[in-house]
Amino acid sequence: MNGNLGIKNLSLWKFRKKSSSYFKCGFSIVETLIAIAILSVAVVAPMSLAQRGLIASIYAKDQVTAFYLAQESVEYVRNLRDANNYVGRSGDSGDWLRGFDGIYDANQNIMFGIDVSAQSAFQIINCSSNLALCRLNFDTSRGIYGEQTGETWQSTIYTRTLQVKPFTTDSDPFAGADLIATVTWRSGNIQRSMVINEKIFNWYPAPVE
């Protein structure tokens, strides 16, 4: 009788020991999974932040470049106004902005491209019917943007357009013009744009003598 009891106790002890080993193994797997999850979060979170920081840095760089490209076209119009007056073109006519053909027509939604790197006769491009004509390239030898092509010219992500919309006053039909400079580019799958709106005034009713 006692022998049978001893055998039963021994069997029960072995079963408990074996079951205890299973439970220990089970907890070890759970703990391992938790550790892996914590480690994954610890690694992925900084990498995600670094990626966002890199994307923000690239966007900031592109945005600054776009701003200066838009501002360049505005400054070009200012210089053209002064140059037209200097060579004797009266401010009492549309000649004060000669070069921007068609801006005094009924339809003033003309899109111009500005290429300051080209010869003077080719610096203003009408790209209303084809915006690809206003796509900017970059000259690696001189470090400037333009719309030319060649060995040293590389394509860029930027397209620049300029609208020149004259306005009048009661006393002056050639008072000035609204300038709308727009630079667009694509950042990944997102279309970006930089727009500058400025007014330019016809300060010189008569040519400089």
Residue, then its C-alpha position, 0 to 999 in steps of 0.5 A: m500500500n505504501g509502495n503504491l502511494g510512493i509511486k503515485n507521489l513520485s509520478l505527481w512530482k515528475f508531472r509537476k516538475k515537467s509542467s513547471s518547465y513548460f510554464k518557465c519556457g512559456f514565460s521566456i517566449v513571452e518575455t522575448l517577444i516583449a523585449i523584441a517589441i520594446l527594442s523595435v520601438a526604440v529603434v524605429a522611433p528615432m529612425s522615423l524622426a530622422q527621416r521626417g527631419l531629412i524630409a523637412s530639411i529637403y523641403a526647406k532647401d527647395q522652398v528657399t530656392a523657389f523663393y529666390l527664383a520667384q523674386e528674381s523674375v520680379e526684379y527682372v521686371r523692375n530692371l526692365r521698367d528702368a531700362n525702357n525709360y533710360v533708352g527713351r521709351s515714354g511711360d505715357s504708353g505701354d512702352w514702359l514695359r516693352g518686351f511683355d507683349g500682349i499684356y494690354d490686351a483684353n485677355q491678360n492671363i499670359m504666362f511668361g518665362i524669364d531667362v536672365s542667362a539668355q541674350s536680351a532678345f530671348q530673355i522673355i518667353n511666352c509659355s501660356s500654351n506650353l508650360a514646359l517652355c518655362r521649365l528651368n535648367f541649371d548651368t553647373s559651370r556658372g551656377i545659374y538657372g535658366e531655360q537653355t540646354g547644353e552640355t553644362w545644363q541639367s534639368t531641375i524640378y522647378t517651373r517658373t511663370l510670371q504674369v504681368k497685369p497692368f492696372t490703371t487709375d483715374s488719372d493714369p491709364f499706365a499707372g502700374a502692373d501687378l506681378i504674380a511670380t509662381v514657382t512650382w516643383r514636385s517633392g515626392n508625390i506632393q506638388r509644391s508652389m511658391v507665389i510672390n505678388e507685388k506691384i510695380f509702378n510706372w514712375y517715369p511719365a517721360p524718358v530720362e534726359 
